[in-house]
């Protein structure tokens, strides 16, 4: 199925690209996460970055500016070995960032190579549509230990 990507999809393309993707992937992943719409003939002219609406680019830039160099603190319970009871995932971090900045992030903005399992300081990359990037400092602090 030919779709117009509304956001960056790893291994598929960038926002504004028209790509041919597997129907099941489009139906089960891209549509529910609002990362694509069915491509129409008139959209094929809008595949270059210069065709991106200015408002969309400005909105992405605003969110990138709000998050860049931000410090986010998260407190999580730890077990007797001082590991997090429940690993911190990209989705958990996305929720914490959204709460901190008061704005929504794109579904795939947080680039966390693997879930965080230990308290500490981390640098996390964020990728936004149109090639915009930001970095945050994440501090994961131990909360109450389990008994």
DRENDODREN-979014 format. One record per residue: x, y, z of N, C-alpha, C, CB in turn. Coordinates in steps of 0.1 Angstrom, whole numbers, plus 5000, padded with zeros to 4 digits. Glycine has a CB too. Layout:
! DRENDODREN-979014
XYZXYZXYZXYZ...
END
This chain:
! DRENDODREN-979014
500849885000500050005000500950125000499050005012500650224992501350344991500850445002501350414977501750495011501350585021502250705022501350505035501750815027502550935029502950935044501751065026504150925047504650925061504451065068506150885062503851065080503651185087504751205098502351185094505551105100506651115109507751015105506251075124508951025111510050935108509650795112511350985115509850695103509650555106510950485102508450495098511650435113512950375111512850255101513450325124513750255091513750155081512850175070513550025087511950285070511050305060511150445054509650295066511350555062511550685056511250795066510650695044511250915060511151035068509751095066512251145065509351195074508051265072508051325058507851375083506951315051506851365038507151265027507751485036507751155030508151055020506850975016509250955025506750935004505650845000506350714997504950894987505950605005506550475004505550375002507350455017506050254997505250144995505450045007505450064981504450025016504649945028503649825028504450035040504049725035503149605037501749655043503849505046500749605037499349635042499149615056498349565034499649505061499449465076500149565084499849325078501449605080502249695088501549835089503649705082501049875077500350005077499149995086499950035062498349895085497049885092497349865107496249765087498349785111498549755125499549845132499149615126500349915125501350005132501250145128502749955129501350175115501450315110500150395113501750315096499050335109497750405111497450425126496650325104497550325134497150345149498050455155497250215156499350465151500250555157500250695149501650495157499350705140499250825132500550865125498650935141501250765120502550795113502350795098503550685117501150765093501050765078499550785075501550635072499350825062498050835056498150775042497450975056497050725037497050675023497450785014495650615019498450755005498950844995497950864984500350804990497750984980496851014969497751084958495651114973497251094946497951144935498451284938497151144923497651364944498051504947499151514957496851584951499351414965500351414976501751384970500051324987501851324959503151284954503951404950502951194941503351514948504151644946504651694959503251744939504251644970504651704983505751614990503551724992506551554982507551464988508851524992507851344979509051644988510351714992510151795005510751804980511251805012511251885025510752025023512551885031510952085012510452215009508952225009511052274997508252115006506852105005506152095019506451994996506952075030506452065043505752195048507552015053504552185052503852305057504752375068502452275062504852505067505652585076505152565091505552735073503752555092503252535106503652405112501652545106503752305104504152175109505652175113503952065098506452235105507852245108508052335120508652305096507352445122507452525133506952455146506552655131505952375145505452305157506552195161504152225154507152135152508252035155509452105161508651955142509752225156510852305161510552345175511152425152509352385178508952435191509152325202507552485192508752205198508852085208510352055209508051965203511052055198512552025199513252125208513152025185512852255207513452355215513052335230513052495210511852295233511352275246512152165253509852245247512552065246513151945252514651955252512751825244515252025242516752025241517452075254517152115230518351995259519152015271518352025284519952155269517151965283516351955295516751845304514851935291516651865317516951755326515651695332517851805338515451565330514251495335514651405346513551425323513951415357514251325369513051225370514451405382513451105372512450995374512850915386512250905361511950895395512150815407511450675405511650885420512150565407511650435405512050345416512150375391511150255421511550165431512650075427510250085435513550035436514649945433514449815442515950015435515149715437515049585445516349585454515049465436516549465461517649455470519049465463517549315477519049435450520349445442520549585437520349345431519649675440519649815436519349835421521049885439518749735415518249755401516849795401518349615393516349865391514949905390514049785390514749995378512949795398512049675398511449655385510949705409511149765378510549755364511449845355509049805364511949785344512849865335512049995330513349785324512850095328512350225323512350215308513150345328511250225301511150205286511050345280509950125282511250345267511050475259509750535261511350445244508650445262507350495264507150565278506350385262507850505288507750565301508450705301508450475312509650705294510350835294509650935286511750805287508950895275508150985267507051055276507550915255506450975284505351025293505951125302504650915300507051095308507751185318508151315311508951115324508651305299509051425292507851515288509851395279506851445284505551525280505051595292504551425274505051525304504551595316505451715320504551485328506751695318507751805321507551925313509151745320507351905300507352015291505952065288508051985278504951985291503552025288503152025274503252165294503851935266503451925252503651775248504452015243503051735237503151595232504351575223501851555224504951455224506051425215505551325205507251355224506151325193505851215183506051085189506651235170505250985185505350845191506750785191504350765183507550815181508850745181510050845183509050685167509750955190510851055192511951005202510251175198511650935212512650895222513450785216511950855235514750805216515750705211516450635222516750765201515850535227516450455239516850325233515450445251518150295232518550165226518050045233520050165225517950055246517349945254516750005267518549835258515849925274515249975286516350005297514249885291516150105305517050135316516750045328517050285319517749985333517449885345518149935357517949755341518950035357519750075369519550225371521250045368519550275384519550415386520850485381519450445401520750605377521950675372521650795363522850575365522650845357522450955347522650905333523451075351521850955324521850905310521651025301520850795308522251025289521951115279521051045269523251175272519951105266518951035257518751125245517651005264518751075233518551145221517051145217519351085209516551255212515151265207515251305193514351375215514451235184514451265170513051305166514951145161512851425160511651475156511451475141511451615161510251495136510051495121510951615115508551525118511251595103511951695095513451705099511351835096513951595105515451585108515851665120516151635097514851715128515151795140515551695151513951875145516551735160517051645171517151725183518351585167517151655195517351725208517951615217516051775214518651655228519151565238518651615251520651565238518351515259517951545273518851465282516451505276518951525294519751455305518651385314520651555313518851255315517851175323518551135336517351055315517951165347518451115360517351025366518651235370517750895367516950795373517350775387516950655365516450805397516850795411516050685417516450935418516750615427516150505434515050555443517150425442513850485442512750525451512750425463511450515443511550395468511450305479511850165475510050305485512650095483513049955481511949865484514349925489511849755477510749655479511149575492510649555468510149535499510449455511510249315508509449495522
END
